[in-house]
Amino acid sequence: MNGLTNYFGANVFLVFTDVNSMVHVYYNFSNDNYPYQYAPVGLKCTAVAFSVQNGKLYSSFVPITISDNLDVTFSMSETTSADFKAQLNTLN
């Protein structure tokens, strides 16, 4: 996963659609991205990124289907914790 600068110090998760599972994707400082090579190709999920910057919550929810060499771009938007939780609940 690329496209999210580390400026936000974000946490990124893949929340799978048809599998009761999610995985944390860790930041790679040497490549300046969030690589994850183990997600099964063809599986649908939502890439969820969130961060707190200057006391404000930012997030991005990007629905994707895992494919070879997938590159995801995140657009972080300020949100409230209530709205973030509500959006998470829609993935449940």
N, C-alpha and C positions, 0 to 999 in steps of 0.2 A: 504494500500500500504506500503510495507516495502522495504528494500534493498537500501535505499538512506540515507547515514549518514548525520547528520545535519551539518557536517563540511562545506558543501557547502552552508548552509543556504538557501536551494532551495525553490522555489515556485513550486507547483505541481498543474496541472489542468487536468481534464478529458474533452477531446474534443470529443463529440459524433458524430458518423458517420451518422446515419440515422435520427437524431433528431437535429434540429437547436438550439443547446444548448451546453454549457460547464459549468463546476463547478470547483471552487477553492477547493483544498483539503488542510486542515490546518495541520501543524505539531503538534504531541502530544508529549510533552517533557517527560511525565511519561512513555510512552511506546516506545519512541525513533523511531517513525514511522509516517506515514501519513495515518491514518485510515479514511475510508469513508464507512459507512454501508448502505447508502441510494441509491446507484446506482442500477437500475433495472437489475436483473439477466438476462443474455442473450443478453444484449445490447452491440453492438460493439462501441469501442471508441479508442482514442489514449491518453495514459498517457504522458503528456508533463511536463518535469521538466526543470527548468533553474535557473541559479545563476550567480552572478558576484563574482569572487574571484581574488584578487590582480589586479583589473582593467580588467580582461579578462572574456569574456562571455563563459559559459559552458551550455550544454543542452543535453537532452535525449528525444527521441520520441519512445514510446513503444506501438505498436498496441496490443490491448487486447479485449477480450470478457468478460464482467462481469460475474463472477460465485461466488458461495458461497465460502467464505474463500480464495479468490484470493490473492496471494502474488506476487507483481511485483518487479523485481529487475531492478534498473536503472544503466546505465553505462554513466556517464557524460563525454562528450568530448568537448574540446575547439572548439569554432566556432566563426564566425564573425556575426555581427548583420545582414548583408545582407543575409547570408546563413540561419540564424535562421528565418528571415522573409519569405524567400522563402519556407522553409520547412513548416512554419505555413500556408502559402498560399495554399499548396497542400492539407491541411485538410479542406479547405473552399468548 
